[in-house]
Amino acid sequence: MLLNALCNWHKPMRLLPRLFFLRAIVALLTIAFTVRSSPAQSAGEIPPEWGEVLRSLAHKIAAGAKPAKTFSLDVRNLSSLNEGEVDGIRQMLVADLSSLGLKIRMAPADAQLQVTLSESAHDYVWVAEIRRGETSDVVMVSAERGAMKKSSAKRPSLTLQRKLIWEQEARILDFGLLEAAAEGASILVILEPDTIAFYDYRAGEWQLNRGIDIGHERPVQRDVRGRIDLQAGKAELPGSECAGNFQRPETVTCIRTPATKSAALAGVRGENAEDRAMVAPACGVHDPVLISGPGDWTEPDFIQMYEGSRQRGAVSQQIQFAGPVLALWASEDGKTARVVSRNLKTGAYEASIVSVSCGD
Amino acid sequence: MEIGATIKSLDPSVAAASPQEADAKTELDALLYDHRGEDGAFAGTAGSGAFRVSEWEAGKRAVLAANEDYRQGRPFVDAIEIQMGRSAHERVVDLELNKTDFVQIPAEQARQAADRGVRVSASQPDELLALVFVRSRAATGDARVREAIARCIDRAAIVNFILQKEGEPAGGLLPQWSSGTAFLFSLDTDAHGAKEIRPQIPASTKFVLGYDSADTLEQSVAERIAVNAKEAGISLASRAMPTPGTKRANANDSKPEPEIHVDARLIHLRMPSPHPRISLTAFINRLGSLAGIADSPLPESASPEDIYYSERSIINSGLVVPLVWLPQVVGLSAQVRDWKRPEAGQSWPLADVWLDSAADAR
């Protein structure tokens, strides 16, 4: 899978201060946000952030429906929410309306309430149409779409888990996590085509410690690839190398080098390709290999574990990505893999760690 | 690559003579300029983008060469040759004959082209075709008149028969995928309601609906609306209007162009962004001068509710009647790889595609 460099004319990535774009997310192991395959959302299991949104909708309905006290309620779903999520929303809304002294009952009722769960280009939009005789009113709220956890099918006994570590607008070639010289501190290294950036985890968030300009002689190739080797203390990309003690970013310097002969860093002009990473034996699988899907830069992608090769069959479920997997590298100890992908819905580049666990 | 419009100048500061030229120019400028702001204005210098102009024949042909020093990396293709002013039929035939790799296809011809085996890529519907009542025309100054005409229009027939199902009926000014609230606007035809209003309109009133003479889709839609109106007992005639920027057949004729008075006209409104607030603001600006719509600008913090009520107030004024949503359709040769259909407001991602010469042989 290859690096993508789609032009986005409406979101210039370099014109505004860098940190403006960085949406720190995340999570270093203990604080990681885990996107994990899980059974379909059951009724009542909705993100806590949505509870506040539904309370706001209930208040708007109560204000718009005065003096009605009893309602007939119909909920329809025009969005990508699943049946369990819709059920959960309905239950919570009924509870919120009840707490405001409004009762839901079958006809006859003072007013008819039609709630439509819709979605816009960016968020869920929940609309309540209140009809009382000849009059009608419309109120609505919006809820963040990213709040909902992904759901998926039944898990096999060997399970892949994905931890999203970082996302940003600018292209990511590779990344690395390591312990800082100070005890208990962590460092996140992000390799971009033009910069290598070091972030410290301080006061509950990642903060930029140092960004080092790589200083290419010419603009980089559109399909440039790069790799961080934490053990060797260096980052390589065609024509450049940055080296030093990554635990002490002030020691890191970048130099120009002869064009690399490394096949791993060679671009292949956007053709269909798959990435693979050999990881350490786990869960009775002796030569496990993680392989990305065969799609190109324009499609959602996945990573799945195989025994030796694709031909010998998958031994795990697929982990879905909302866009192409651009880089897939095994970690130094072979227990996890680093994944760089691009989310086609948001346009952001995402750095994730994929790990393996046995059983549920 | 072949397009229908003729572009006289690629300079962003030079105004386009027609909406078609403006759209085509925007697409090409997006390849030549590094970036543009939220307002759509290009920034930087020509050639700072993925391509540079290497040959230019105004209104006929252009060759854009890959920019080796492009900030985001050199495009995969070496050059793009653009033929302008090609008819829709010529474009599709040239694609079938492998004379070109990329053509624009009118939405109403997309199904036919696909049936002929053309590789077609359609965007989400992001272009609104609407009927706009012209400001200060006495015939449509009466809200009852506007309501009668709006009620009798059969949008489903326009989508099914004229657009061959390549589009969606429009009840609001924003599509459902963008605002999430389009379902709140009625799409129903109410010929009975229109007939009930008809007696309140003076019998002598005759309406003229104008359309762009160069736009066959507008012509078909205008004629269809005239039929709908007739069925409701309303006298409405469709009339071709000259495309802005076109010259008279006899250039030596010094007589002034006869003014064509229309009570309403069809217009295309293309979304500059998937974001409902940005697109609605752009539409209000465009409709302001034509239909006299003056709505207060939406702040950046506008909620979906604010956007909906702004949209609702324009629709309730009856000055604009949304008809259908159209997608942007292009035809691609088998060699084109990594094509990703652009979102609303995005330009053709031609810097990201590459040509697979092996596909030609297969």
Interface residues (C-beta under 8 A of the other chain):
Chain A: N4 A5 L6 C7 N8 W9 H10 P12 R14 L15 L78 S79 T116 S118 E119 S120 A121 H122 D123 Y124 V125 V127 E129 V138 V139 M140 V141 S142 P193 R218 P219 V220 Q221 R222 D223 V224 R269 G270 E271 D296 W297 T298 L344
Chain B: A30 D34 H35 R36 G37 E38 G49 A50 E68 D69 Y70 R71 Q72 G73 R74 P75 F76 Q176 W177 S178 S179 G180 T181 F183 L184 S273 P274 H275 P276 S303 P304 E305 Y308 R337 D338 W339 K340 G345 Q346 S347 P349 A351 D352 V353 W354
